[in-house]
């Protein structure tokens, strides 16, 4: 396999070049801005293309070394796309809410994951001696934990890389990644700080078509890494009768995960300009 291919035209059609209104910009994004039209910043796709390739290579290399990639995107338009991309590439995701300490207090999070597994076992059968009310209470607890932790329940430890949509909304996740030295690949819109990201991808982080394109490319890069890893091992994993199973470490920590809300969602201002026309700055 090889890294996924993409074109400037694909980026244009997905609206990757549309930034936010000019008065909402972060000056640190100045090097990545091509110009402005109708008070909307236009991002420089000539820089996005090579930076996106660099990010895809980093993801593939990380997975090829046996690393784990955590997809993070909790905003409404990213949530389902993030989960689908992570699942397709055998990676992990957080798409509902970032829990404070999700990375920096992994032992506590592991305890919550263990509780989730216990609830799954308790609710697996119908005749478990629970009253209807007790079963409803356990089901609600299980569903809440599944929503928050379902995407990382099999991760087995902190990830080796994180891919993030909307660095402003996911600022707590980035803070924790930086504290632990976890490399971050992230889409940076015109109102973001690229200095907080190891592999910035200048682009629209609000349009669903753009988000779908980023996630698809990152997922395919991860799949490429898996293929490289299997090729390097010389093992035909597809021919094995029993697929390899990752052993997860049991953690006996009695603390509970602390829930911290993310920052307010920020929406891009839509524009009706055609992609090719909008890519030209105002005179």
Buried (B, 14 or more C-beta within 10 A) or exposed (E): EEBBEBEBEEBBBBBBBBBBBBEBBBEEBEEBBBBBBEEBBBBBBEBBBEBBBBBBBBBBBBBBEEBBBBBBBBBEBBBBBBBBBBBBBBBBBBBBBBBBBBBBBBEBBBBBBBBBBEBEEBBEEEEEEBEEEEBEEBBEBBEEBBEBBBBBBEBBBBBBBBBBBBBBBBBBBBBBBBEEEBBBBBBBBBBBBBEBBBBBBBBBBBBBBBBBBBBBBBBBBBBBBBBBBBEEEEEEEEEEEEEEEEEBEEBEBEEEBEEEEBEEBBEBEEBEBEBEEBBEEEE
